[in-house]
Amino acid sequence: MTTTFLLVRHAAHDRVGNFLAGRTSDVPLGDAGRAQAKRLAARLAGEDIAAIYASPRRRTQETAAAIAAASAIAEVKIADALDEVDFGSWSGKTFEVLNTDPLWQQWNCRRSLVRTPGGETMLDVQHRVMAFVEALAARDRDKKIALVSHADVIRALICHVLGLSVDAWSRLEVGPASVSAVAAGDWGAKVLTVNADFT
């Protein structure tokens, strides 16, 4: 009995790579991101997805809505466990500004030990996303479920399944609108794909 999770990173917003969107809830997909989401949705339409869960952020909701429409799924369920890392006061800052912050440098070197200012550690993120996946795997056996989330949340989950420290995050590329996949069952879990570009 195996549950397959399609780990979808949201499609691109107009400032991907320029600023840390974090939990800034009103960041929408840009024109390129909407086109990405539409292509991704068309590719996933034949995957027999049973349910879609998404982070509360607008960019994930818009990506999930495109997948739901193409797959004839009536409802996208919001899951706080899939929310972006709580970056605290870093949310909304440009990477140019963040790169001058010594704590930001420490965070990117030792995420297992460093807490964001007023926010989470990567271990917090890993705990919440794994608890959610384990609960779904126990309940929704032999189904394929799409989880629309954020790069670092997906990295945290994959690191856990692979038995890696969260400090290995930078070894995993998780691009906008990419799909990674994990299978889970009573026997454990395994990574099927990482960062597949379906667009």
N, CA, C and O atoms as a DFTB+ gen file, in Angstrom:
796 C
 N C O
     1  1       0.860      -1.196       0.000
     2  2       0.000       0.000       0.000
     3  2       0.895       1.245       0.000
     4  3       1.605       1.510       0.970
     5  1       0.850       1.987      -1.080
     6  2       1.763       3.114      -1.246
     7  2       0.993       4.384      -1.603
     8  3       0.114       4.365      -2.464
     9  1       1.324       5.466      -0.946
    10  2       0.801       6.784      -1.303
    11  2       1.911       7.550      -2.000
    12  3       3.033       7.629      -1.501
    13  1       1.591       8.110      -3.151
    14  2       2.570       8.889      -3.906
    15  2       2.258      10.372      -3.746
    16  3       1.125      10.807      -3.953
    17  1       3.271      11.132      -3.378
    18  2       3.128      12.572      -3.210
    19  2       3.875      13.298      -4.324
    20  3       5.079      13.115      -4.499
    21  1       3.152      14.116      -5.069
    22  2       3.762      14.988      -6.059
    23  2       4.030      16.319      -5.374
    24  3       3.098      17.039      -5.015
    25  1       5.284      16.639      -5.195
    26  2       5.699      17.845      -4.471
    27  2       5.934      18.949      -5.493
    28  3       6.963      18.978      -6.168
    29  1       4.986      19.839      -5.598
    30  2       5.007      20.871      -6.629
    31  2       5.435      22.203      -6.024
    32  3       4.816      22.698      -5.082
    33  1       6.495      22.771      -6.576
    34  2       6.810      24.148      -6.182
    35  2       5.934      25.081      -7.009
    36  3       5.709      24.843      -8.195
    37  1       5.446      26.135      -6.382
    38  2       4.636      27.114      -7.096
    39  2       5.382      27.645      -8.318
    40  3       6.612      27.653      -8.355
    41  1       4.624      28.084      -9.307
    42  2       5.206      28.700     -10.503
    43  2       5.790      30.070     -10.140
    44  3       5.652      30.535      -9.009
    45  1       6.433      30.694     -11.102
    46  2       7.227      31.899     -10.832
    47  2       6.377      33.147     -10.620
    48  3       5.377      33.362     -11.306
    49  1       6.790      33.955      -9.667
    50  2       6.279      35.320      -9.570
    51  2       7.311      36.236     -10.215
    52  3       8.413      35.795     -10.539
    53  1       6.969      37.490     -10.401
    54  2       7.814      38.381     -11.206
    55  2       9.154      38.716     -10.571
    56  3      10.054      39.206     -11.253
    57  1       9.300      38.458      -9.267
    58  2      10.551      38.830      -8.594
    59  2      11.290      37.621      -8.029
    60  3      12.090      37.763      -7.104
    61  1      11.031      36.432      -8.578
    62  2      11.775      35.240      -8.159
    63  2      13.264      35.502      -8.334
    64  3      13.704      35.941      -9.396
    65  1      14.040      35.231      -7.282
    66  2      15.485      35.427      -7.338
    67  2      15.943      36.804      -6.939
    68  3      17.143      37.030      -6.784
    69  1      14.998      37.759      -6.764
    70  2      15.370      39.131      -6.403
    71  2      15.041      39.483      -4.957
    72  3      15.750      40.261      -4.319
    73  1      13.946      38.896      -4.447
    74  2      13.605      39.192      -3.053
    75  2      13.010      37.958      -2.405
    76  3      12.559      37.032      -3.080
    77  1      13.018      37.965      -1.072
    78  2      12.519      36.837      -0.296
    79  2      11.031      37.058      -0.032
    80  3      10.654      37.806       0.869
    81  1      10.194      36.398      -0.828
    82  2       8.749      36.597      -0.690
    83  2       8.260      36.118       0.669
    84  3       7.426      36.767       1.300
    85  1       8.789      34.964       1.124
    86  2       8.407      34.443       2.431
    87  2       6.906      34.322       2.581
    88  3       6.226      33.815       1.689
    89  1       6.387      34.786       3.705
    90  2       4.951      34.697       3.958
    91  2       4.217      35.970       3.581
    92  3       3.136      36.248       4.101
    93  1       4.804      36.745       2.676
    94  2       4.093      37.880       2.097
    95  2       2.959      37.294       1.281
    96  3       3.183      36.782       0.184
    97  1       1.739      37.362       1.804
    98  2       0.642      36.552       1.265
    99  2       0.108      37.023      -0.077
   100  3      -0.561      36.255      -0.769
   101  1       0.383      38.260      -0.467
   102  2      -0.246      38.787      -1.667
   103  2       0.657      38.738      -2.898
   104  3       0.389      39.430      -3.880
   105  1       1.720      37.935      -2.863
   106  2       2.612      37.840      -4.022
   107  2       1.962      36.899      -5.040
   108  3       1.879      35.694      -4.800
   109  1       1.497      37.442      -6.179
   110  2       0.838      36.593      -7.175
   111  2       1.842      36.048      -8.184
   112  3       2.993      36.482      -8.234
   113  1       1.391      35.102      -8.976
   114  2       2.188      34.663     -10.109
   115  2       2.270      35.798     -11.126
   116  3       1.328      36.574     -11.285
   117  1       3.410      35.881     -11.811
   118  2       3.525      36.826     -12.914
   119  2       2.964      36.208     -14.185
   120  3       2.463      35.084     -14.167
   121  1       3.049      36.939     -15.279
   122  2       2.552      36.419     -16.561
   123  2       3.265      35.120     -16.928
   124  3       2.632      34.149     -17.341
   125  1       4.594      35.114     -16.772
   126  2       5.364      33.902     -17.089
   127  2       4.967      32.762     -16.162
   128  3       4.892      31.611     -16.592
   129  1       4.712      33.074     -14.889
   130  2       4.315      32.060     -13.920
   131  2       2.950      31.473     -14.225
   132  3       2.746      30.267     -14.080
   133  1       2.018      32.306     -14.644
   134  2       0.692      31.791     -15.009
   135  2       0.786      30.857     -16.208
   136  3       0.108      29.832     -16.257
   137  1       1.626      31.212     -17.170
   138  2       1.829      30.331     -18.328
   139  2       2.495      29.025     -17.894
   140  3       2.136      27.948     -18.370
   141  1       3.467      29.131     -16.988
   142  2       4.122      27.939     -16.425
   143  2       3.105      27.028     -15.751
   144  3       3.085      25.819     -15.984
   145  1       2.260      27.624     -14.912
   146  2       1.264      26.854     -14.165
   147  2       0.299      26.148     -15.113
   148  3      -0.098      25.009     -14.868
   149  1      -0.075      26.823     -16.188
   150  2      -0.991      26.218     -17.160
   151  2      -0.347      25.031     -17.859
   152  3      -0.992      24.002     -18.060
   153  1       0.922      25.168     -18.232
   154  2       1.623      24.052     -18.879
   155  2       1.810      22.891     -17.907
   156  3       1.622      21.730     -18.269
   157  1       2.183      23.218     -16.665
   158  2       2.346      22.188     -15.644
   159  2       1.036      21.437     -15.426
   160  3       1.021      20.208     -15.356
   161  1      -0.054      22.177     -15.321
   162  2      -1.363      21.571     -15.092
   163  2      -1.740      20.623     -16.224
   164  3      -2.287      19.547     -15.984
   165  1      -1.448      21.023     -17.444
   166  2      -1.762      20.162     -18.595
   167  2      -0.969      18.864     -18.531
   168  3      -1.484      17.800     -18.873
   169  1       0.285      18.950     -18.093
   170  2       1.132      17.751     -17.986
   171  2       0.675      16.829     -16.855
   172  3       0.820      15.610     -16.947
   173  1       0.123      17.413     -15.786
   174  2      -0.301      16.611     -14.637
   175  2      -1.728      16.085     -14.782
   176  3      -2.174      15.275     -13.969
   177  1      -2.432      16.531     -15.791
   178  2      -3.841      16.155     -15.943
   179  2      -4.037      14.651     -16.077
   180  3      -5.088      14.134     -15.699
   181  1      -3.047      13.939     -16.607
   182  2      -3.170      12.497     -16.777
   183  2      -2.605      11.677     -15.635
   184  3      -2.463      10.460     -15.755
   185  1      -2.280      12.331     -14.523
   186  2      -1.616      11.653     -13.409
   187  2      -2.567      11.010     -12.403
   188  3      -2.116      10.418     -11.423
   189  1      -3.866      11.117     -12.631
   190  2      -4.861      10.520     -11.736
   191  2      -4.674      11.006     -10.293
   192  3      -4.634      10.206      -9.358
   193  1      -4.562      12.312     -10.133
   194  2      -4.398      12.922      -8.814
   195  2      -5.722      12.845      -8.057
   196  3      -6.771      13.218      -8.582
   197  1      -5.660      12.357      -6.822
   198  2      -6.875      12.184      -6.022
   199  2      -7.230      13.435      -5.220
   200  3      -8.405      13.693      -4.962
   201  1      -6.216      14.213      -4.824
   202  2      -6.462      15.397      -3.997
   203  2      -5.301      16.363      -4.152
   204  3      -4.179      15.970      -4.473
   205  1      -5.592      17.632      -3.918
   206  2      -4.571      18.684      -3.986
   207  2      -4.610      19.477      -2.684
   208  3      -5.661      19.958      -2.262
   209  1      -3.447      19.603      -2.061
   210  2      -3.290      20.446      -0.872
   211  2      -2.273      21.527      -1.221
   212  3      -1.316      21.276      -1.953
   213  1      -2.487      22.726      -0.696
   214  2      -1.578      23.826      -1.015
   215  2      -1.344      24.714       0.192
   216  3      -2.180      24.827       1.088
   217  1      -0.193      25.332       0.184
   218  2       0.152      26.374       1.147
   219  2      -0.866      27.513       1.059
   220  3      -1.511      27.673       0.022
   221  1      -1.024      28.299       2.112
   222  2      -1.971      29.419       2.064
   223  2      -1.542      30.584       1.178
   224  3      -2.351      31.472       0.907
   225  1      -0.302      30.604       0.726
   226  2       0.187      31.765      -0.034
   227  2      -0.481      31.864      -1.412
   228  3      -0.822      30.853      -2.026
   229  1      -0.654      33.082      -1.874
   230  2      -1.364      33.312      -3.141
   231  2      -0.698      32.611      -4.318
   232  3      -1.382      32.053      -5.176
   233  1       0.630      32.635      -4.367
   234  2       1.326      32.028      -5.503
   235  2       1.118      30.515      -5.560
   236  3       1.053      29.935      -6.644
   237  1       1.014      29.871      -4.381
   238  2       0.745      28.435      -4.378
   239  2      -0.715      28.160      -4.689
   240  3      -1.033      27.186      -5.372
   241  1      -1.603      29.007      -4.197
   242  2      -3.023      28.833      -4.467
   243  2      -3.317      28.964      -5.961
   244  3      -4.117      28.202      -6.504
   245  1      -2.684      29.910      -6.617
   246  2      -2.902      30.086      -8.057
   247  2      -2.345      28.908      -8.846
   248  3      -2.957      28.470      -9.821
   249  1      -1.203      28.396      -8.438
   250  2      -0.627      27.222      -9.095
   251  2      -1.520      26.003      -8.897
   252  3      -1.786      25.255      -9.838
   253  1      -1.979      25.812      -7.665
   254  2      -2.841      24.673      -7.347
   255  2      -4.173      24.757      -8.085
   256  3      -4.706      23.737      -8.523
   257  1      -4.712      25.964      -8.227
   258  2      -5.995      26.137      -8.924
   259  2      -5.883      25.713     -10.383
   260  3      -6.816      25.128     -10.934
   261  1      -4.746      26.007     -11.008
   262  2      -4.543      25.595     -12.404
   263  2      -4.511      24.073     -12.513
   264  3      -5.099      23.496     -13.427
   265  1      -3.824      23.432     -11.576
   266  2      -3.750      21.960     -11.581
   267  2      -5.136      21.368     -11.342
   268  3      -5.525      20.412     -12.012
   269  1      -5.875      21.925     -10.398
   270  2      -7.212      21.424     -10.081
   271  2      -8.136      21.529     -11.284
   272  3      -8.892      20.600     -11.572
   273  1      -8.080      22.661     -11.991
   274  2      -8.952      22.856     -13.148
   275  2      -8.646      21.826     -14.242
   276  3      -9.559      21.266     -14.850
   277  1      -7.364      21.584     -14.483
   278  2      -6.976      20.635     -15.534
   279  2      -7.275      19.198     -15.151
   280  3      -7.487      18.354     -16.022
   281  1      -7.296      18.910     -13.855
   282  2      -7.511      17.540     -13.377
   283  2      -8.937      17.292     -12.895
   284  3      -9.240      16.228     -12.354
   285  1      -9.819      18.287     -13.095
   286  2     -11.229      18.177     -12.695
   287  2     -11.380      17.848     -11.207
   288  3     -12.204      17.021     -10.817
   289  1     -10.569      18.513     -10.395
   290  2     -10.671      18.372      -8.941
   291  2     -11.390      19.606      -8.405
   292  3     -10.964      20.736      -8.647
   293  1     -12.465      19.388      -7.686
   294  2     -13.362      20.481      -7.293
   295  2     -12.772      21.416      -6.255
   296  3     -13.109      22.599      -6.226
   297  1     -11.893      20.899      -5.400
   298  2     -11.443      21.695      -4.257
   299  2      -9.949      21.556      -4.033
   300  3      -9.398      20.455      -4.070
   301  1      -9.306      22.682      -3.801
   302  2      -7.919      22.695      -3.320
   303  2      -7.986      22.934      -1.814
   304  3      -8.560      23.923      -1.359
   305  1      -7.401      22.031      -1.055
   306  2      -7.432      22.150       0.401
   307  2      -6.209      22.920       0.882
   308  3      -5.085      22.626       0.477
   309  1      -6.430      23.894       1.736
   310  2      -5.331      24.694       2.285
   311  2      -4.714      23.946       3.453
   312  3      -5.423      23.471       4.340
   313  1      -3.394      23.844       3.452
   314  2      -2.675      23.143       4.516
   315  2      -1.573      24.042       5.065
   316  3      -0.603      24.340       4.369
   317  1      -1.726      24.472       6.312
   318  2      -0.706      25.322       6.932
   319  2       0.646      24.612       7.019
   320  3       1.690      25.263       7.040
   321  1       0.627      23.276       7.069
   322  2       1.872      22.516       7.159
   323  2       2.735      22.696       5.913
   324  3       3.940      22.448       5.952
   325  1       2.123      23.127       4.804
   326  2       2.860      23.333       3.555
   327  2       3.285      24.788       3.372
   328  3       3.861      25.141       2.343
   329  1       3.006      25.624       4.357
   330  2       3.313      27.050       4.238
   331  2       4.818      27.285       4.084
   332  3       5.647      26.464       4.477
   333  1       5.127      28.419       3.508
   334  2       6.524      28.828       3.361
   335  2       7.197      28.890       4.727
   336  3       6.525      29.032       5.748
   337  1       8.508      28.784       4.747
   338  2       9.274      29.001       5.969
   339  2       8.863      30.353       6.567
   340  3       8.718      31.340       5.845
   341  1       8.680      30.387       7.875
   342  2       8.433      31.662       8.536
   343  2       9.784      32.364       8.684
   344  3      10.554      32.087       9.604
   345  1      10.043      33.272       7.756
   346  2      11.312      33.987       7.761
   347  2      11.305      35.196       8.686
   348  3      12.288      35.936       8.739
   349  1      10.219      35.407       9.411
   350  2      10.161      36.522      10.344
   351  2      10.400      37.843       9.642
   352  3       9.806      38.106       8.597
   353  1      11.260      38.674      10.201
   354  2      11.488      40.020       9.665
   355  2      12.256      40.034       8.347
   356  3      12.411      41.094       7.741
   357  1      12.738      38.880       7.893
   358  2      13.395      38.822       6.582
   359  2      12.410      38.861       5.420
   360  3      12.776      39.259       4.314
   361  1      11.163      38.452       5.658
   362  2      10.180      38.388       4.571
   363  2      10.046      39.741       3.882
   364  3       9.911      40.775       4.536
   365  1      10.084      39.717       2.569
   366  2       9.921      40.925       1.771
   367  2      11.201      41.683       1.488
   368  3      11.181      42.647       0.722
   369  1      12.326      41.275       2.084
   370  2      13.590      41.972       1.852
   371  2      14.274      41.439       0.593
   372  3      14.118      40.272       0.236
   373  1      15.019      42.295      -0.061
   374  2      15.759      41.867      -1.246
   375  2      16.970      41.035      -0.811
   376  3      17.469      41.172       0.306
   377  1      17.423      40.179      -1.712
   378  2      18.609      39.391      -1.398
   379  2      19.839      40.281      -1.287
   380  3      20.784      39.937      -0.578
   381  1      19.843      41.407      -1.970
   382  2      20.953      42.351      -1.847
   383  2      21.076      42.842      -0.403
   384  3      22.180      42.940       0.132
   385  1      19.946      43.148       0.219
   386  2      19.937      43.582       1.622
   387  2      20.270      42.407       2.538
   388  3      21.073      42.546       3.461
   389  1      19.660      41.260       2.288
   390  2      19.881      40.103       3.146
   391  2      21.343      39.665       3.162
   392  3      21.844      39.212       4.191
   393  1      22.014      39.796       2.049
   394  2      23.415      39.361       1.965
   395  2      24.354      40.181       2.840
   396  3      25.506      39.794       3.040
   397  1      23.879      41.307       3.364
   398  2      24.695      42.118       4.285
   399  2      24.438      41.757       5.747
   400  3      25.075      42.306       6.646
   401  1      23.498      40.827       5.985
   402  2      23.102      40.449       7.351
   403  2      23.890      39.204       7.773
   404  3      23.745      38.153       7.148
   405  1      24.723      39.299       8.823
   406  2      25.503      38.134       9.266
   407  2      24.631      36.927       9.633
   408  3      25.036      35.784       9.421
   409  1      23.433      37.176      10.185
   410  2      22.556      36.064      10.542
   411  2      22.074      35.327       9.293
   412  3      21.918      34.106       9.306
   413  1      21.844      36.069       8.230
   414  2      21.460      35.452       6.949
   415  2      22.582      34.534       6.451
   416  3      22.322      33.444       5.941
   417  1      23.817      34.981       6.603
   418  2      24.964      34.161       6.200
   419  2      25.010      32.877       7.042
   420  3      25.254      31.791       6.517
   421  1      24.775      33.014       8.349
   422  2      24.775      31.835       9.227
   423  2      23.642      30.884       8.863
   424  3      23.834      29.669       8.833
   425  1      22.464      31.432       8.586
   426  2      21.302      30.624       8.212
   427  2      21.616      29.751       6.996
   428  3      21.253      28.576       6.958
   429  1      22.274      30.320       6.031
   430  2      22.560      29.582       4.802
   431  2      23.711      28.595       4.954
   432  3      23.896      27.726       4.102
   433  1      24.480      28.717       6.021
   434  2      25.552      27.757       6.297
   435  2      25.104      26.633       7.221
   436  3      25.514      25.487       7.038
   437  1      24.261      26.946       8.221
   438  2      23.877      25.972       9.240
   439  2      22.400      26.091       9.575
   440  3      22.039      26.522      10.671
   441  1      21.555      25.714       8.644
   442  2      20.119      25.852       8.866
   443  2      19.605      24.943       9.974
   444  3      18.528      25.182      10.520
   445  1      20.357      23.912      10.309
   446  2      19.940      23.026      11.392
   447  2      20.075      23.696      12.755
   448  3      19.475      23.238      13.728
   449  1      20.838      24.755      12.838
   450  2      21.129      25.380      14.130
   451  2      20.611      26.814      14.257
   452  3      20.528      27.343      15.365
   453  1      20.266      27.441      13.139
   454  2      19.955      28.867      13.156
   455  2      18.456      29.087      12.970
   456  3      17.821      28.458      12.124
   457  1      17.911      29.983      13.769
   458  2      16.500      30.365      13.656
   459  2      16.404      31.698      12.931
   460  3      17.194      32.608      13.184
   461  1      15.441      31.811      12.034
   462  2      15.219      33.084      11.359
   463  2      14.741      34.115      12.386
   464  3      14.195      33.724      13.417
   465  1      14.924      35.406      12.144
   466  2      14.583      36.418      13.149
   467  2      13.071      36.503      13.394
   468  3      12.326      37.067      12.593
   469  1      12.644      35.932      14.514
   470  2      11.230      35.906      14.844
   471  2      10.466      34.794      14.153
   472  3       9.235      34.797      14.149
   473  1      11.189      33.829      13.560
   474  2      10.526      32.784      12.794
   475  2      10.941      31.377      13.175
   476  3      11.055      31.053      14.357
   477  1      11.167      30.537      12.166
   478  2      11.387      29.108      12.348
   479  2      12.833      28.691      12.090
   480  3      13.619      29.425      11.491
   481  1      13.153      27.495      12.561
   482  2      14.345      26.789      12.096
   483  2      13.905      25.836      10.988
   484  3      12.711      25.573      10.843
   485  1      14.838      25.321      10.214
   486  2      14.491      24.345       9.185
   487  2      14.023      23.039       9.809
   488  3      13.263      22.299       9.185
   489  1      14.460      22.745      11.021
   490  2      13.960      21.547      11.704
   491  2      12.477      21.700      12.052
   492  3      11.726      20.726      12.002
   493  1      12.053      22.917      12.404
   494  2      10.631      23.180      12.618
   495  2       9.844      22.897      11.341
   496  3       8.799      22.248      11.371
   497  1      10.360      23.390      10.234
   498  2       9.708      23.209       8.932
   499  2       9.619      21.719       8.599
   500  3       8.570      21.217       8.198
   501  1      10.740      21.031       8.774
   502  2      10.781      19.605       8.461
   503  2       9.793      18.821       9.319
   504  3       9.127      17.913       8.822
   505  1       9.694      19.162      10.589
   506  2       8.782      18.459      11.488
   507  2       7.339      18.624      11.035
   508  3       6.593      17.646      10.989
   509  1       6.935      19.842      10.700
   510  2       5.525      20.059      10.347
   511  2       5.162      19.415       9.017
   512  3       4.075      18.854       8.880
   513  1       6.051      19.485       8.041
   514  2       5.705      18.903       6.744
   515  2       5.725      17.382       6.796
   516  3       4.904      16.734       6.148
   517  1       6.659      16.797       7.563
   518  2       6.697      15.339       7.674
   519  2       5.492      14.802       8.444
   520  3       4.945      13.760       8.085
   521  1       5.079      15.492       9.482
   522  2       3.899      15.052      10.236
   523  2       2.668      15.051       9.334
   524  3       1.829      14.154       9.415
   525  1       2.567      16.053       8.483
   526  2       1.439      16.145       7.560
   527  2       1.463      15.008       6.541
   528  3       0.443      14.362       6.304
   529  1       2.614      14.768       5.948
   530  2       2.747      13.703       4.955
   531  2       2.479      12.339       5.578
   532  3       1.807      11.500       4.977
   533  1       2.998      12.117       6.770
   534  2       2.768      10.831       7.442
   535  2       1.283      10.609       7.727
   536  3       0.788       9.491       7.587
   537  1       0.579      11.649       8.121
   538  2      -0.855      11.532       8.386
   539  2      -1.627      11.214       7.104
   540  3      -2.527      10.374       7.109
   541  1      -1.274      11.880       6.018
   542  2      -1.944      11.605       4.743
   543  2      -1.635      10.196       4.252
   544  3      -2.519       9.508       3.740
   545  1      -0.394       9.768       4.404
   546  2       0.002       8.434       3.944
   547  2      -0.751       7.343       4.695
   548  3      -1.093       6.310       4.119
   549  1      -1.008       7.572       5.979
   550  2      -1.736       6.586       6.783
   551  2      -3.214       6.544       6.413
   552  3      -3.862       5.505       6.540
   553  1      -3.744       7.677       5.956
   554  2      -5.180       7.763       5.671
   555  2      -5.521       7.484       4.209
   556  3      -6.494       6.788       3.918
   557  1      -4.726       8.021       3.297
   558  2      -5.041       7.962       1.856
   559  2      -4.122       6.980       1.145
   560  3      -3.282       7.373       0.337
   561  1      -4.287       5.720       1.448
   562  2      -3.414       4.700       0.878
   563  2      -3.729       4.459      -0.594
   564  3      -4.875       4.546      -1.034
   565  1      -2.679       4.156      -1.331
   566  2      -2.790       3.854      -2.763
   567  2      -3.406       4.992      -3.568
   568  3      -4.132       4.759      -4.534
   569  1      -3.107       6.226      -3.160
   570  2      -3.570       7.395      -3.911
   571  2      -2.377       8.259      -4.295
   572  3      -1.286       8.138      -3.738
   573  1      -2.618       9.126      -5.257
   574  2      -1.603      10.103      -5.673
   575  2      -2.118      11.479      -5.250
   576  3      -3.216      11.890      -5.624
   577  1      -1.310      12.171      -4.473
   578  2      -1.716      13.448      -3.892
   579  2      -0.708      14.523      -4.282
   580  3       0.502      14.329      -4.167
   581  1      -1.222      15.653      -4.743
   582  2      -0.361      16.788      -5.080
   583  2      -0.269      17.726      -3.884
   584  3      -1.283      18.107      -3.299
   585  1       0.959      18.093      -3.528
   586  2       1.218      19.046      -2.455
   587  2       1.915      20.248      -3.076
   588  3       3.061      20.139      -3.512
   589  1       1.244      21.381      -3.121
   590  2       1.801      22.576      -3.762
   591  2       2.377      23.470      -2.674
   592  3       1.652      23.978      -1.820
   593  1       3.700      23.656      -2.719
   594  2       4.376      24.311      -1.606
   595  2       5.520      25.183      -2.121
   596  3       5.428      25.787      -3.189
   597  1       6.594      25.235      -1.342
   598  2       7.702      26.157      -1.576
   599  2       9.021      25.380      -1.584
   600  3       9.109      24.280      -1.039
   601  1      10.022      25.958      -2.197
   602  2      11.289      25.243      -2.426
   603  2      11.890      24.682      -1.144
   604  3      12.251      23.506      -1.095
   605  1      12.002      25.504      -0.110
   606  2      12.672      25.038       1.108
   607  2      11.853      23.996       1.866
   608  3      12.419      23.126       2.528
   609  1      10.538      24.079       1.776
   610  2       9.684      23.074       2.415
   611  2       9.862      21.731       1.714
   612  3       9.966      20.690       2.363
   613  1       9.896      21.766       0.393
   614  2      10.113      20.543      -0.385
   615  2      11.501      19.978      -0.113
   616  3      11.660      18.766       0.031
   617  1      12.495      20.837      -0.042
   618  2      13.857      20.379       0.271
   619  2      13.914      19.704       1.644
   620  3      14.564      18.671       1.807
   621  1      13.230      20.295       2.627
   622  2      13.235      19.729       3.984
   623  2      12.652      18.327       3.992
   624  3      13.166      17.439       4.672
   625  1      11.581      18.125       3.238
   626  2      10.942      16.815       3.168
   627  2      11.858      15.802       2.479
   628  3      12.033      14.682       2.959
   629  1      12.434      16.205       1.359
   630  2      13.312      15.293       0.612
   631  2      14.545      14.927       1.436
   632  3      14.966      13.770       1.443
   633  1      15.122      15.903       2.126
   634  2      16.281      15.617       2.983
   635  2      15.926      14.554       4.033
   636  3      16.716      13.647       4.294
   637  1      14.745      14.673       4.625
   638  2      14.335      13.696       5.637
   639  2      14.230      12.302       5.033
   640  3      14.748      11.339       5.598
   641  1      13.564      12.189       3.893
   642  2      13.370      10.878       3.269
   643  2      14.713      10.256       2.877
   644  3      14.892       9.041       2.966
   645  1      15.640      11.085       2.449
   646  2      16.965      10.588       2.051
   647  2      17.904      10.370       3.233
   648  3      19.016       9.874       3.054
   649  1      17.469      10.736       4.438
   650  2      18.323      10.574       5.607
   651  2      19.445      11.581       5.671
   652  3      20.499      11.314       6.249
   653  1      19.219      12.756       5.070
   654  2      20.232      13.810       5.054
   655  2      19.894      14.885       6.087
   656  3      18.729      15.083       6.431
   657  1      20.907      15.562       6.566
   658  2      20.693      16.734       7.404
   659  2      20.005      17.817       6.586
   660  3      20.176      17.878       5.368
   661  1      19.228      18.672       7.244
   662  2      18.636      19.809       6.534
   663  2      19.713      20.747       6.003
   664  3      19.437      21.584       5.144
   665  1      20.936      20.614       6.506
   666  2      22.031      21.435       5.989
   667  2      22.421      21.040       4.569
   668  3      23.216      21.731       3.932
   669  1      21.872      19.942       4.067
   670  2      22.137      19.519       2.681
   671  2      21.189      20.202       1.697
   672  3      21.188      19.867       0.513
   673  1      20.392      21.145       2.165
   674  2      19.377      21.790       1.333
   675  2      19.931      22.326       0.013
   676  3      19.277      22.231      -1.025
   677  1      21.134      22.886       0.059
   678  2      21.671      23.552      -1.138
   679  2      22.085      22.575      -2.232
   680  3      22.381      22.989      -3.353
   681  1      22.108      21.277      -1.915
   682  2      22.442      20.270      -2.925
   683  2      21.235      19.872      -3.774
   684  3      21.363      19.125      -4.743
   685  1      20.063      20.384      -3.394
   686  2      18.829      20.026      -4.088
   687  2      18.277      21.231      -4.835
   688  3      17.925      22.239      -4.222
   689  1      18.200      21.131      -6.137
   690  2      17.573      22.175      -6.944
   691  2      16.070      21.915      -6.991
   692  3      15.637      20.811      -7.322
   693  1      15.276      22.932      -6.659
   694  2      13.820      22.827      -6.717
   695  2      13.320      24.108      -7.385
   696  3      13.047      25.104      -6.715
   697  1      13.204      24.070      -8.694
   698  2      12.858      25.257      -9.461
   699  2      11.370      25.550      -9.475
   700  3      10.562      24.688      -9.129
   701  1      10.996      26.773      -9.876
   702  2       9.574      27.115      -9.989
   703  2       8.838      26.157     -10.921
   704  3       9.332      25.818     -11.996
   705  1       7.658      25.729     -10.498
   706  2       6.783      24.823     -11.261
   707  2       7.394      23.442     -11.470
   708  3       6.943      22.689     -12.333
   709  1       8.414      23.106     -10.689
   710  2       8.999      21.767     -10.785
   711  2       8.188      20.783      -9.958
   712  3       7.429      21.171      -9.070
   713  1       8.361      19.499     -10.266
   714  2       7.676      18.440      -9.536
   715  2       8.711      17.434      -9.030
   716  3       9.493      16.889      -9.809
   717  1       8.705      17.199      -7.743
   718  2       9.470      16.117      -7.144
   719  2       8.440      15.101      -6.654
   720  3       7.269      15.439      -6.484
   721  1       8.861      13.880      -6.428
   722  2       7.892      12.861      -6.006
   723  2       8.486      11.964      -4.935
   724  3       9.654      11.581      -4.986
   725  1       7.645      11.642      -3.964
   726  2       8.004      10.753      -2.865
   727  2       6.900       9.715      -2.716
   728  3       5.715      10.041      -2.777
   729  1       7.298       8.466      -2.521
   730  2       6.343       7.390      -2.234
   731  2       6.494       6.987      -0.783
   732  3       7.610       6.884      -0.275
   733  1       5.368       6.758      -0.109
   734  2       5.400       6.390       1.308
   735  2       4.407       5.268       1.585
   736  3       3.324       5.206       1.004
   737  1       4.814       4.382       2.494
   738  2       3.949       3.276       2.889
   739  2       4.399       2.718       4.222
   740  3       5.252       3.305       4.888
   741  1       3.833       1.586       4.618
   742  2       4.217       0.953       5.884
   743  2       5.689       0.561       5.888
   744  3       6.297       0.422       6.950
   745  1       6.250       0.387       4.721
   746  2       7.645      -0.028       4.567
   747  2       8.618       1.134       4.712
   748  3       9.826       0.916       4.814
   749  1       8.110       2.372       4.721
   750  2       8.973       3.542       4.809
   751  2       8.668       4.517       3.690
   752  3       7.514       4.644       3.280
   753  1       9.678       5.205       3.190
   754  2       9.482       6.183       2.122
   755  2      10.710       6.225       1.235
   756  3      11.816       5.891       1.660
   757  1      10.496       6.643      -0.013
   758  2      11.624       6.797      -0.932
   759  2      11.345       7.945      -1.890
   760  3      10.194       8.271      -2.180
   761  1      12.417       8.545      -2.369
   762  2      12.317       9.631      -3.337
   763  2      12.279       9.018      -4.731
   764  3      13.121       8.191      -5.080
   765  1      11.296       9.430      -5.521
   766  2      11.159       8.937      -6.886
   767  2      11.797       9.875      -7.903
   768  3      12.501       9.426      -8.807
   769  1      11.555      11.169      -7.758
   770  2      12.132      12.153      -8.669
   771  2      12.377      13.451      -7.896
   772  3      11.741      13.713      -6.875
   773  1      13.303      14.249      -8.403
   774  2      13.582      15.553      -7.819
   775  2      13.655      16.586      -8.945
   776  3      14.388      16.405      -9.917
   777  1      12.891      17.667      -8.805
   778  2      13.009      18.828      -9.689
   779  2      12.708      18.511     -11.153
   780  3      13.372      19.036     -12.047
   781  1      11.719      17.663     -11.404
   782  2      11.339      17.381     -12.791
   783  2      10.652      18.608     -13.379
   784  3       9.765      19.190     -12.755
   785  1      11.065      18.993     -14.577
   786  2      10.486      20.137     -15.250
   787  2       9.396      19.643     -16.192
   788  3       9.691      19.084     -17.248
   789  1       8.134      19.849     -15.811
   790  2       7.011      19.404     -16.621
   791  2       6.459      20.538     -17.482
   792  3       5.414      20.378     -18.112
   793  1       7.147      21.680     -17.518
   794  2       6.603      22.807     -18.255
   795  2       7.294      22.996     -19.591
   796  3       6.950      23.910     -20.340
